[in-house]
Structure formats: structure tokens, C-alpha cells
Amino acid sequence: MIVILAVIGIIACFYVPAKIIEVATSFYMNTASPYSIGWMGTSILYNKLQEDNFTVYVAEDRHQLLQALNKGGTILIIAPDHPIPYDLADTIFNSWINGKANIIVFDENTTSDPLLRKYGIYIDGRALLYPGLSQTQGFPPAEIIEVNGSRVLARLNWASFLIPKNVTSIVSKYAFIRNARIIGKALGIIDLNDNGKIDPNEGAMSTYPVGAIITGSSGRTLFVFTDSYPVLNAAFQMNYSLTRVMLQYIEKISNTTSSKTIIIPNFLYNRDYYRLKVPFHPALLLVYAAKYTSIADNYFEHILATSIYVKTGIAMLILLLAVLVFIKIFGGIKREDLEPTPRRELVSMIEIMGPSTEAMKGREKDIVVSIWKFINDVYYTLFDIHLDDIVKDPAIIPDIARRLGIDEEKFKMYLYKMYRIYMKALGKTKFPIILNWRSTLKRFINMGEMLLEPTGYTLIRRKGYRDVAYLIK
């Protein structure tokens, strides 16, 4: 029978050519998604919480998140790739106010700030560094208060720090944060220019808050910690001492809800899309047919007590019919794309470039236009309004400034200055008179950063808000 199958397979190879099936797939990589199994994923935390009898609900879009919020639970936000939209931050905050949800945030960057600013705090986004024995940068030592009130010492991994919303000076004393109970303080030096090392002008050692708990009148809790590393896969695999403490905080806070449900907004993470070309030939199915032919042969031998020729004839007839069916199905196979449901994402059109690159020369005006369009896309995504509309209707400015948490007059000043430079770059106005476009571009970038930073986006830093570069294409 194996010989017969081999002959049929060889014949099929000539009459039925191989096909390439193209399949589109997606997966999470280099992100803190619960579906990411890489070092910075949170799949181990996800499985651990389930093992401890928590219901972990992964929301794939805003609608699913809102449905879960209506039932109550604890929202767990860990280093999102995208800033939390302001309208979504309002919804989450209202759920906290109404007693439906706790909120737990682990984030060393500023992507969670649209939500945290509603509590009077925000994450600065710049790393705390600590001088090592060789005078190089190191992870800052920190004192953490455990759930039971005891204190432990730990060394954080690229932690940032918390500051009160209305305090702008980085040298201000952090004796307390309004309405917050500090559960972690780190000793270190602020990496002022985000270059990952301690520079001569970054020598002011001080203690900064890295963790806080705020309890609302409804009894619900906001927990924020400015280092996501303790809950990542890498920390679990290394049995990091602080991981145990943070897991206890997550579980204790989540236990205060009747549903014991932990909600993860997975749509805040980037997905990588790949197309796989899979070779396929119907003759490969004959390998599986051999196994079932043997089973059929035993069946016929048991049912039909007759000669070997009859049994062989019946088996060959069934096999031949099966091959004809395979040829009919797969002979005219066409390429098929299995696409995941697309979701709208704002992608920066600006490429980070070094300050000394020659590619900048003569292109400053184009860069100004690109930056303005990028900022416009951000504001349109967050507020559903274009920058040109804000300029034409100054009555909108107070509301936008309030939602951003920045001074109204400063917002208006930066916006109008940038708009005049933008119009000059387009050649639609004679003023202002600009003699040096390179220096103007630098000022334009700095003003743009002032408008962007409260939104969680940035011009002068890469994803992750590290490795600053000062010029932009």
C-alpha cells in the first residue's frame, strides 16, 4: 500500500503544481503587552495572576475596555507604547471617582501622564542615574515600603520619578506629593539630557519619589510606580526581589473589588505585522492518508472476511476518490490574506537625525512644515481639532490648555509664534523676517516640544524617551 501511495504521490507532483499560501499574522515584540513573551513582555505576570485566581481581561479595543469598566475591576497599565488619549483618561478617571475601578500604573515614561495629571502628579520621563565605583552611570538605589509596612532596599532599572503637577523646577524639594502617600524613594541624579550617562552638569544628588498611592473618597486606589521592570518577564525570570513586592501590591489592590478582575488595555501596545509564505502541495496529504489507509485496511479486514484482492481494490478506490477530491480543492488554490483587524495609529513622520548632519542644510523650511503637520496630527487625534482652527478661534485655547495642564498664556504664545514661522516656511507671509533658518528651526523644535510634552508625544526623543537628538527631518 505504501508503494501505491508513493506512485500516486509522484504522479500528483506532475499534475498538481506546488502552491504558495500567503498568510498575514501579527504578534507583540519589544513591548509590555501580556501577549509578548520577550524579555520586556508581561506574559509571565499575566499567567501568574491567573494562577492566583484573578480574572485577567485583555481589552483589544476601547469598546471592550469600556464594557469591562462597567462591570468593575482594576485597570493595569504597564509602560504603554502610545499615550493614553485624553478622552479615555477622562473615562478611566471617572470610573475611579465613581468607585468602579482601581488603577495601577507601572511606567518610567510619560505615556501615562494624561491620566496621572488628573490626580495632581505626573512622571517626568527622564531617568535617575547613580554614580558607580567607576564613575559611570548605574541604577539608583531605592527604599520601598512593602504591603505590610516594612521597608526594603532595592536597585531600580532605568526608573524615572514623580513630581507634583504644579511644580516645574527639577530642583524643588520633594517632601511630599499632594494627596499621595509615598511608598518608594530613590537616590540619584537626573539625566537632564537623556543621553544615558552622567555628565559634568548633572551632579546634583537628591532623593526623588518613585512610587505613590492615592486613595479616593470612593475607597478606590491609584497605585503608580515609575519603573516597569519589576513586573516584566525579565524580572520574573531573574527572581528580582522587588518583583515579589510589586506583585503583592497588584494582588492586594485587585482583591478590593468583588469581581477580582484585572483589566489590561492591550490596544495601547504596538503590534508587529508579518506576512508568511507557506509552501504547500496536496501530495503532502498522502503522508497522512497512509496512516488512515492502514486503519481502513484493518477495518475492512475485520468487516469483510474476503480475499486480499477485494480489500485492496476497495482501499484503492477510496484512496483514488480522496486524491481526486484533494486535486479538486487545491488544484486551483489562490493566495489568501488573513488580515487582522486594522486599528488607527498615529505614526510619526519625523525621522530622528543628528545635530551635525549635512542632510539638514537647505531643508529647514521643509522640516518646519513637517513638524507642524506632525503636531497637528497629534492634536487632531487627541482633541479632534486642527491647530489652524485653534489659531483662528482663540476661545478654544483655555479649554485645550486646561486639558493639557499647562499655562494658557504660554500655550497661546508658543502656538502663535510657531504658526507665524510655519506660514513663513510655506511662503504665505513676509513676516517675520528670518535671516538664519537653522537657529529658527531649533527654536521651532523647542516650542513644539512645549506643546507636545503634555500630550505624551515628543520631537526630540526616540520611542521610550531616551537618547535625545536635537535636529529633526
Stockholm file with secondary structure:
# STOCKHOLM 1.0

chainA/1-473         MIVILAVIGIIACFYVPAKIIEVATSFYMNTASPYSIGWMGTSILYNKLQEDNFTVYVAEDRHQLLQALNKGGTILIIAPDHPIPYDLADTIFNSWINGKANIIVFDENTTSDPLLRKYGIYIDGRALLYPGLSQTQGFPPAEIIEVNGSRVLARLNWASFLIPKNVTSIVSKYAFIRNARIIGKALGIIDLNDNGKIDPNEGAMSTYPVGAIITGSSGRTLFVFTDSYPVLNAAFQMNYSLTRVMLQYIEKISNTTSSKTIIIPNFLYNRDYYRLKVPFHPALLLVYAAKYTSIADNYFEHILATSIYVKTGIAMLILLLAVLVFIKIFGGIKREDLEPTPRRELVSMIEIMGPSTEAMKGREKDIVVSIWKFINDVYYTLFDIHLDDIVKDPAIIPDIARRLGIDEEKFKMYLYKMYRIYMKALGKTKFPIILNWRSTLKRFINMGEMLLEPTGYTLIRRKGYRDVAYLIK
#=GR chainA/1-473 SS CHHHHHHHHHHHHHHSCCEEEEEEEEECCSSCCTTCCSTTCCHHHHHHHHHTTCEEEEESSHHHHHHHHHHCEEEEEESCSSCCCHHHHHHHHHHHHTTSEEEEEECSSSTTHHHHGGGTEEECCCCEEEECTTSCEECCEEEEECTTSCEEEEECSSCCCEEETTCCCTTSCCSCCTTCEEEEEEEEEECTTCSSSCCTTCCCCEEEEEEEEEECTTSCEEEEESCCGGGSHHHHHTTCHHHHHHHHHHHHHHTTSTTCEEEEEGGGSCCEEEEEEEEECGGGHHHHHHHHHHHHHHHHHHHCCSCHHHHHHHHHHHHHHHHHHHHHHHTTCCCCCCCCCCCCCCCCCCCEECTTCGGGTTCHHHHHHHHHHHHHHHHHHHHSCCHHHHHHCGGGHHHHHHHHTSCHHHHHHHHHHHHHHHHHHHTSCCCSCCSCHHHHHHHHHHHHHHHHGGGTCCSSSCTTSCSCCCEEC
#=GC SS_cons         CHHHHHHHHHHHHHHSCCEEEEEEEEECCSSCCTTCCSTTCCHHHHHHHHHTTCEEEEESSHHHHHHHHHHCEEEEEESCSSCCCHHHHHHHHHHHHTTSEEEEEECSSSTTHHHHGGGTEEECCCCEEEECTTSCEECCEEEEECTTSCEEEEECSSCCCEEETTCCCTTSCCSCCTTCEEEEEEEEEECTTCSSSCCTTCCCCEEEEEEEEEECTTSCEEEEESCCGGGSHHHHHTTCHHHHHHHHHHHHHHTTSTTCEEEEEGGGSCCEEEEEEEEECGGGHHHHHHHHHHHHHHHHHHHCCSCHHHHHHHHHHHHHHHHHHHHHHHTTCCCCCCCCCCCCCCCCCCCEECTTCGGGTTCHHHHHHHHHHHHHHHHHHHHSCCHHHHHHCGGGHHHHHHHHTSCHHHHHHHHHHHHHHHHHHHTSCCCSCCSCHHHHHHHHHHHHHHHHGGGTCCSSSCTTSCSCCCEEC
//
